Structures are given as C-alpha cells and as structure tokens.
Amino acid sequence: MEVILGSILKIVLILITSYILGISRTSIVFLITFIIFRSYIGGIHLGT
C-alpha cells in the first residue's frame, strides 16, 4: 500500500512540476512510455 501511495505521489509531483515548466505534454508521453516499458522490462538482477 505504501509503495502505491509513494508512486502516485511521485507521478503527481512530476505532472505538477511539468505543468509549471510548460512541458506537460512531453512529461505525460514520457510517463506513459516509461510505465509501459517498466512493466515488461524487469532489469538485470545479479547475485552478491
């Protein structure tokens, strides 16, 4: 639950900041693309 709230807070802050800077369209496209790629690409996890 905390992870979901933290993620939502980050997205809202990014959108507010991008609106203030006048780059909201670019930020929305980036966030959608990032969320889609992140769900399919897990990353490399190496043993320690």
C-alpha positions as CSV (number, residue, x, y, z in Angstrom):
1,M,0.0,0.0,0.0
2,E,2.8,2.4,0.9
3,V,4.6,1.7,-2.4
4,I,1.4,2.5,-4.4
5,L,0.9,5.8,-2.5
6,G,4.6,6.7,-3.0
7,S,4.3,6.0,-6.7
8,I,1.1,8.1,-7.1
9,L,2.7,11.0,-5.1
10,K,5.8,10.9,-7.4
11,I,3.6,10.9,-10.6
12,V,1.5,13.8,-9.3
13,L,4.6,15.9,-8.4
14,I,6.1,15.2,-11.8
15,L,2.9,16.3,-13.5
16,I,2.6,19.5,-11.4
17,T,6.3,20.4,-12.0
18,S,6.0,19.8,-15.7
19,Y,2.8,21.9,-15.9
20,I,4.6,24.8,-14.1
21,L,7.5,24.4,-16.6
22,G,5.2,24.2,-19.6
23,I,6.3,20.7,-20.6
24,S,3.2,18.8,-19.5
25,R,2.6,17.1,-22.9
26,T,6.1,15.8,-23.1
27,S,6.0,14.6,-19.5
28,I,2.8,12.7,-20.0
29,V,4.1,10.9,-23.1
30,F,7.3,10.0,-21.2
31,L,5.4,8.7,-18.1
32,I,3.1,6.6,-20.2
33,T,6.0,5.2,-22.2
34,F,8.1,4.6,-19.1
35,I,5.2,2.8,-17.3
36,I,4.6,0.5,-20.3
37,F,8.3,-0.4,-20.7
38,R,8.8,-0.8,-16.9
39,S,6.0,-3.4,-16.7
40,Y,7.7,-5.5,-19.4
41,I,11.4,-4.9,-18.6
42,G,12.4,-6.1,-15.2
43,G,16.1,-5.3,-15.3
44,I,19.2,-7.4,-14.5
45,H,19.5,-8.8,-11.0
46,L,22.9,-10.2,-10.1
47,G,23.7,-12.3,-7.1
48,T,26.0,-10.8,-4.5
